[in-house]
Amino acid sequence: MKWTQEEEEILKREYATTSTRELAQKLNHSPFAIAMRASKLGLQKMRYKKYEAKIRELLQQNKTKKEIARELGVSETTLRSYIRKLQL
């Protein structure tokens, strides 16, 4: 399926902080197509370790996952993935 200019803009804006699965659903492309297009555009995922201290701090403040995700600019699904990877 051909990529539209709008789809590429969304991909550029959201790829770093949104899961590939979520983007695939949002843009109606396969996860493989998302990854391939992102690679072609030179996009990279934001590394979850960068957020570790901030996530710990916000969890200690009893912030909800929704609040933390909003503050970090990531989806709740992505935040849950970070928390799982960080074993928090």
C-alpha positions in Angstrom: 0.0 0.0 0.0 1.3 3.4 -0.9 2.1 5.9 1.8 0.4 9.3 1.8 2.2 12.5 2.8 -0.1 12.7 5.9 0.8 9.2 7.0 4.5 10.0 6.7 4.0 13.1 8.8 2.2 11.1 11.5 5.0 8.5 11.4 7.7 11.2 11.7 5.9 12.9 14.6 4.9 9.7 16.6 7.4 7.0 15.7 9.9 7.7 18.5 7.4 7.5 21.3 4.5 5.3 20.0 4.6 1.5 19.7 4.9 0.1 16.2 1.7 -1.9 16.8 -0.2 1.2 17.7 1.1 3.0 14.6 0.2 0.0 12.5 -3.4 0.2 13.7 -3.6 3.9 13.4 -2.1 4.1 9.9 -3.6 0.8 8.6 -0.2 -0.6 7.6 1.5 -3.7 8.9 4.0 -3.4 11.8 6.6 -4.6 9.2 5.6 -1.8 6.8 5.8 0.8 9.7 9.3 -0.4 10.6 10.5 -0.4 7.0 9.2 3.1 6.3 10.6 4.4 9.5 14.0 3.0 8.6 13.8 4.5 5.1 13.0 7.9 6.7 15.9 7.5 9.2 13.6 7.4 12.3 14.5 5.8 15.5 12.6 4.8 18.7 13.1 6.7 21.9 15.0 4.5 24.3 13.0 3.8 27.4 16.0 4.0 29.7 16.0 7.8 29.1 12.7 8.0 31.0 13.6 5.7 33.9 14.3 8.4 36.5 11.3 10.5 35.5 9.0 7.5 35.6 10.3 6.5 39.0 9.8 10.0 40.3 6.2 10.3 39.0 5.3 6.8 40.3 6.5 7.9 43.7 4.3 10.9 43.5 1.4 8.5 43.0 0.6 9.8 39.5 -1.6 7.6 37.4 -0.2 5.9 34.3 -2.4 8.2 32.2 -0.9 11.3 33.8 2.6 9.9 33.5 2.1 9.0 29.8 0.7 12.5 29.1 3.7 14.2 30.9 6.2 12.1 28.9 4.4 12.5 25.6 3.9 8.7 25.1 0.9 6.5 24.9 -0.3 4.5 28.0 0.6 1.3 26.1 4.1 2.6 25.5 4.4 3.6 29.2 3.3 0.2 30.3 5.9 -1.4 28.1 8.6 0.9 29.6 7.5 0.0 33.1 7.6 -3.7 32.3 11.1 -3.4 30.7 12.3 -1.4 33.7 10.7 -3.9 36.1 9.0 -1.2 38.1 
